[in-house]
Amino acid sequence: QVEEEGWNIEKMSDNDIMDEFEKMLENMNLNEEKKEPLRLLPLSKKRDMLQMNSKQTARNRLDSPTDYIQYLSSPELSLQKKYSCVESLRVALTNNSLEWVQDFGQKGLKQVLSVLQECFRNDSSWDKVQHECIKCLKAIMNNKVGLKAMFEHKDALILLA
């Protein structure tokens, strides 16, 4: 599929490249100041960046937001597996596109908060999981959509307090 997308990018019109490039910039959660120099790049560079981005997106499909939500909701997870998953989720929330974080959305936020509540109900062996959950929440709140979701959730701020 990556080759297909790369092939399509090569065949795209200049206007389509510009449109897709804007979508990619928006997805990267960059402010206008950071977007402006990228917009000045030649079309060939923009095409290259779109190709690299499509390859990265294809690689990340194995770890979709739904994968994390389903895995974390599994009641029989050991403490170590839960920690590894939350740690991996933090990295995904930090490194993936804004679209990925938005897809994680309310369901994902609810699941992270559920794990955080579980940490509070258990002993100090859960401290590392708790710390990673808080880092996940920080990554979620690193954009307008995530911040809004945190404020709209009835228990989120109480759990963090």
C-alpha positions as CSV (number, residue, x, y, z in Angstrom):
1,Q,0.0,0.0,0.0
2,V,2.9,2.4,0.7
3,E,4.1,1.9,-2.9
4,E,0.5,2.6,-4.1
5,E,0.3,5.8,-2.0
6,G,3.8,6.8,-3.2
7,W,2.7,6.1,-6.8
8,N,-0.4,8.2,-6.3
9,I,1.7,11.1,-4.9
10,E,3.9,11.0,-8.0
11,K,0.8,11.2,-10.2
12,M,-0.9,14.0,-8.2
13,S,-1.5,17.4,-9.8
14,D,0.3,20.4,-8.3
15,N,-2.9,21.6,-6.7
16,D,-3.6,18.2,-5.1
17,I,0.0,18.2,-3.8
18,M,-0.6,21.7,-2.2
19,D,-3.9,20.5,-0.7
20,E,-2.4,17.3,0.7
21,F,0.6,19.2,2.0
22,E,-1.7,21.7,3.9
23,K,-3.5,18.7,5.4
24,M,-0.2,17.2,6.5
25,L,0.9,20.4,8.1
26,E,-2.4,20.7,9.9
27,N,-2.0,17.1,11.0
28,M,1.5,17.9,12.4
29,N,-0.1,20.3,14.9
30,L,2.3,23.1,13.8
31,N,1.7,26.8,14.5
32,E,1.6,29.3,11.6
33,E,5.1,30.4,12.3
34,K,6.5,26.9,11.8
35,K,4.2,26.2,8.8
36,E,5.3,29.3,6.8
37,P,8.9,28.2,5.9
38,L,7.6,24.8,4.9
39,R,5.0,26.4,2.6
40,L,7.9,28.1,0.8
41,L,9.6,24.8,-0.1
42,P,9.6,23.9,-3.8
43,L,6.9,21.5,-5.0
44,S,9.4,18.6,-5.4
45,K,10.3,18.9,-1.7
46,K,6.7,19.0,-0.7
47,R,6.1,15.8,-2.8
48,D,9.0,14.1,-1.0
49,M,7.7,15.1,2.4
50,L,4.2,13.7,1.5
51,Q,5.8,10.5,0.5
52,M,7.7,10.2,3.7
53,N,4.6,11.0,5.7
54,S,2.5,8.4,3.9
55,K,5.2,5.7,4.6
56,Q,5.2,6.8,8.3
57,T,1.4,6.7,8.4
58,A,1.4,3.2,6.9
59,R,3.8,1.9,9.6
60,N,1.7,3.3,12.4
61,R,-1.4,1.5,11.4
62,L,-0.3,-1.5,13.4
63,D,-0.6,0.6,16.5
64,S,-3.9,2.3,15.9
65,P,-5.7,4.2,18.8
66,T,-8.3,1.4,18.8
67,D,-5.5,-1.2,19.4
68,Y,-4.3,0.6,22.5
69,I,-7.9,1.2,23.8
70,Q,-8.8,-2.5,23.4
71,Y,-5.5,-3.8,24.9
72,L,-5.7,-1.5,27.9
73,S,-9.3,-2.5,28.6
74,S,-8.4,-6.1,28.9
75,P,-8.9,-7.0,32.6
76,E,-6.3,-9.9,32.7
77,L,-3.3,-7.7,31.8
78,S,-0.3,-8.1,34.2
79,L,1.2,-5.0,35.8
80,Q,4.3,-5.2,33.5
81,K,2.2,-5.5,30.3
82,K,0.0,-2.6,31.4
83,Y,3.1,-0.5,32.0
84,S,4.6,-1.4,28.7
85,C,1.4,-0.6,26.9
86,V,1.0,2.8,28.6
87,E,4.6,3.7,28.0
88,S,4.2,2.8,24.3
89,L,1.0,4.8,24.2
90,R,2.8,7.8,25.6
91,V,5.4,7.6,22.8
92,A,2.6,7.2,20.2
93,L,0.7,10.2,21.6
94,T,3.8,12.3,21.5
95,N,5.1,11.2,18.1
96,N,2.1,10.5,16.0
97,S,0.0,13.1,14.1
98,L,-2.7,15.3,15.5
99,E,-5.2,13.1,13.6
100,W,-3.9,10.0,15.5
101,V,-4.4,11.8,18.8
102,Q,-7.8,12.9,17.8
103,D,-8.7,9.4,16.8
104,F,-7.6,8.3,20.3
105,G,-10.2,10.8,21.5
106,Q,-12.7,10.5,24.3
107,K,-12.6,6.7,24.4
108,G,-8.9,6.7,24.7
109,L,-8.9,9.4,27.4
110,K,-11.5,7.5,29.3
111,Q,-9.3,4.4,29.2
112,V,-6.1,6.2,30.4
113,L,-8.1,7.7,33.2
114,S,-9.5,4.2,34.1
115,V,-5.9,2.9,34.3
116,L,-5.0,5.9,36.4
117,Q,-7.9,5.1,38.8
118,E,-6.6,1.6,39.0
119,C,-3.2,2.9,40.0
120,F,-4.7,4.8,42.9
121,R,-6.5,1.7,44.1
122,N,-3.3,-0.3,44.2
123,D,0.0,-0.1,46.1
124,S,3.3,1.6,45.2
125,S,4.2,-1.0,42.7
126,W,1.8,0.8,40.3
127,D,3.7,4.1,40.6
128,K,5.5,3.7,37.3
129,V,2.2,3.0,35.5
130,Q,0.7,6.1,37.2
131,H,3.6,8.2,36.1
132,E,3.2,7.1,32.5
133,C,-0.5,7.7,32.6
134,I,0.1,11.3,33.7
135,K,2.6,11.7,30.8
136,C,-0.1,10.3,28.4
137,L,-2.6,12.9,29.7
138,K,0.0,15.6,29.2
139,A,0.5,14.4,25.6
140,I,-3.3,14.4,25.1
141,M,-3.6,17.9,26.3
142,N,-0.8,19.1,24.0
143,N,-3.4,20.3,21.5
144,K,-6.7,22.1,21.5
145,V,-8.9,19.0,20.9
146,G,-7.2,17.0,23.7
147,L,-7.3,19.9,26.1
148,K,-11.0,20.4,25.4
149,A,-11.6,16.7,25.9
150,M,-9.9,16.8,29.3
151,F,-12.0,19.8,30.5
152,E,-15.2,18.1,29.2
153,H,-14.6,14.8,31.0
154,K,-16.3,14.9,34.4
155,D,-13.6,13.1,36.4
156,A,-10.4,14.0,34.5
157,L,-9.2,17.0,36.5
158,I,-10.3,15.5,39.8
159,L,-8.1,12.4,39.1
160,L,-5.2,14.6,38.2
161,A,-5.5,16.8,41.2
